[in-house]
C-alpha cells in the first residue's frame, strides 16, 4: 500500500448514487469506480491543456489569409 493514500470525502447524495450505479454497471467497487472517474477526468484535462498549447502555436486565420493574398 505504499502508493495508496487513505482518504475520506463527503459527496452529495445524488453524486454518491450515480457513482454506486456506475460501479455496478462496470462490476467495480465504489472506490475503484471513483479512481477510474478521477483518472479519466484528469486525462481529459491534460489533453485539453496539450490541445490549448498546440492551438497557441498555430497561425491564426487572419495570418493565413494574409499569406494567401500575398501569394496571389
Secondary structure by P-SEA (a helix, b strand, c coil): ccccccbbbbbcaaaaaaaaaaaaaacccaaaaaaaaaaaaaaaaaaaaaaaaaaaacccaaaaaaaaaaac
